[in-house]
Amino acid sequence: MNKKNIIFFLVLIFLFLLQIAALKVFSNVWYIVPQLLLVFVIVLSITDSLPEAVWFAFIAGFFAEIFSGLFFGTYIFGFVAIGVGVYIITRHLASQEITILTAAVLVVSGTLLLPFLAYCFNWLASSLYSTLPFPIRNFYSSAIIWTVVSNAIFAYPITKILNFFSRIQTIE
Amino acid sequence: MRQGLVHIIIVFLILVGLIFLNAVGALPPFLDISRRSMGFLSRPIGVPLQVLKNFAVGIISVRDIMRQNQILGRQVEELTVQIAELEKSDLENRVLREALNFKAETPFVLIPAEVITLDALNIDQKVTINRGRNQGVEAGDAVVVSGSVLVGAVSEVFDSTSQFELITSSAVAVNAEVAKSGASGIVRGEHGLGLLFDLISQTETIEPMDRIITSGLGGRFPANLLIGFVSEIRSSSSELFQKASVIPATNLRNLRVVFVVKKSQ
């Protein structure tokens, strides 16, 4: 694990702590709290290599599992799938230059996709008689619009933070 | 890309391994410790966020606070009168119970618990608290606030933390009755969106703002815990049962301290 990855890991822990503290403080308007771990995974998948994107998505998913009430593995699966998806899109399908707008579109898409992936994983687990199936409306509420906006806004500072630490590493 | 594929396969194999470890019970103790430590570490971050929230709320709602203060002042006066009447009724009730040799109600033991956090991504309706098996919490225990307002039921218990399902979750159903008329039915969650009071006989009377309390039937939840208030009667007289929307008695998204209800031995 190189120095940059250690710094990224510490940033991830900080974002996780910030998210759980924010969810507790703003519990009555929980939908405005950004999904910082998901945004981190998407931004990292845009800027870094596939192995890094996959492993950080796994770690971020594991952190999300700590406070999850869903079948174990839902967030790990969702984050890894989104991380890989974002990597493939940005390296093979999108144009060479990744703009802030592209990043915002990917964050919005990832936010909307995560509940669907969670539903699919839960459906798979329930078909193996490991949990009870939840209807898809459980995963999508109208409040997701606020989360999408919040995630898109927070994608900018997280991109800047990761770029900042990447640049420090490059200079050294 | 091929190297990346190897990493993806390794990650999914680890995921399968973790799911297996979780299923055989090897992972929950680790998750339990992680919840407590992460909950503890996030506290210092929560302080400036709370200050920020208080500041924003203070600026936005000064006028609201003044108006609410007037309303609350009036309510305090009304409630003081009601308390005096209830004390009188309570005394009368006790005298009559003694006269009729009624068995006294079973008192509860309340285990205070602090909410660590909601589900990190808020997809479902679970809340994590800092009390678990070591403190006597068991799956199925009722969770209340303010002594007698039902907010949920414990669904998963670890050694020192546990998770409870909010009553608005579709996984929770509570035998309930209208405090005023005694009309009984079942209150269940509507996928986190609200509460539905269902299976009420057409012969029973329900009205908007009626208080809904637990009936104690089935023994899962103790009797007389407040659930909420009827907001709207949804069904027509041609249907087999009546239905009504219920507003929870407390803000379920703003829970800080809750109590797990244990029946005393």
Contacts between the chains, C-beta under 8 A, distances in Angstrom:
chain1	res1	chain2	res2	distance
A	16	B	38	7.2
A	17	B	38	6.7
A	17	B	41	5.6
A	17	B	42	4.5
A	17	B	45	5.4
A	18	B	42	7.7
A	18	B	45	5.6
A	19	B	120	6.6
A	20	B	38	6.4
A	20	B	39	7.2
A	20	B	42	4.8
A	20	B	116	7.7
A	20	B	117	4.5
A	20	B	120	6.6
A	21	B	42	4.1
A	21	B	43	7.4
A	21	B	45	4.1
A	21	B	46	3.9
A	21	B	49	5.7
A	22	B	46	8.0
A	22	B	49	5.8
A	23	B	117	5.2
A	23	B	118	5.3
A	23	B	120	6.9
A	23	B	122	7.3
A	24	B	42	7.4
A	24	B	46	5.9
A	24	B	115	6.9
A	24	B	116	7.6
A	24	B	117	5.2
A	24	B	118	7.5
A	25	B	46	5.5
A	25	B	49	4.4
A	25	B	50	5.2
A	25	B	53	5.6
A	26	B	49	7.5
A	26	B	53	6.5
A	27	B	115	7.9
A	27	B	118	6.0
A	27	B	253	5.1
A	27	B	254	5.4
A	27	B	255	7.0
A	28	B	251	6.0
A	28	B	253	4.7
A	28	B	254	4.3
A	29	B	253	7.8
A	30	B	118	6.2
A	30	B	122	5.1
A	30	B	253	6.0
A	31	B	122	7.1
A	33	B	122	8.0
A	35	B	121	5.9
A	37	B	120	7.5
A	38	B	121	7.8
A	49	B	4	7.5
A	50	B	1	7.0
A	50	B	3	7.6
A	50	B	4	3.2
A	50	B	7	6.8
A	50	B	8	7.9
A	51	B	3	6.7
A	51	B	4	5.9
A	51	B	7	4.4
A	54	B	4	6.8
A	54	B	7	4.7
A	54	B	8	5.6
A	54	B	11	5.4
A	55	B	7	6.8
A	55	B	11	7.0
A	57	B	11	7.9
A	58	B	11	4.9
A	58	B	14	7.2
A	58	B	15	7.6
A	62	B	18	7.9
A	63	B	120	7.7
A	64	B	120	4.8
A	64	B	121	6.3
A	65	B	31	7.4
A	66	B	31	5.8
A	66	B	34	4.8
A	66	B	35	5.8
A	66	B	38	6.2
A	66	B	120	7.5
A	67	B	35	6.7
A	67	B	38	7.8
A	67	B	116	7.4
A	67	B	117	5.3
A	67	B	118	7.6
A	67	B	119	6.0
A	67	B	120	4.4
A	67	B	128	5.5
A	68	B	119	5.9
A	68	B	120	6.2
A	68	B	121	7.3
A	69	B	119	4.9
A	69	B	124	4.9
A	69	B	125	7.5
A	69	B	126	2.9
A	69	B	155	7.7
A	69	B	156	7.7
A	69	B	163	5.6
A	69	B	165	7.7
A	70	B	119	7.6
A	70	B	123	6.5
A	70	B	124	6.0
A	72	B	18	6.9
A	72	B	19	5.8
A	72	B	22	4.2
A	72	B	27	7.2
A	73	B	15	5.4
A	73	B	18	6.6
A	73	B	19	4.9
A	73	B	22	7.8
A	75	B	120	7.6
A	75	B	121	7.0
A	76	B	11	8.0
A	76	B	15	5.2
A	76	B	18	7.5
A	77	B	15	6.5
A	80	B	8	7.2
A	80	B	11	5.7
A	80	B	12	7.5
A	80	B	15	7.7
A	84	B	4	8.0
A	84	B	8	6.2
A	87	B	4	7.6
A	114	B	121	7.2
A	115	B	123	6.1
A	118	B	121	8.0
A	118	B	123	5.9
A	130	B	23	7.3
A	132	B	171	7.4
A	134	B	124	7.1
A	135	B	170	8.0
A	135	B	191	7.0
A	137	B	191	5.8
A	138	B	123	7.2
A	138	B	124	6.5
A	138	B	170	7.1
A	138	B	191	5.1
A	138	B	192	7.1
A	139	B	123	5.4
A	141	B	192	6.8
A	141	B	193	7.3
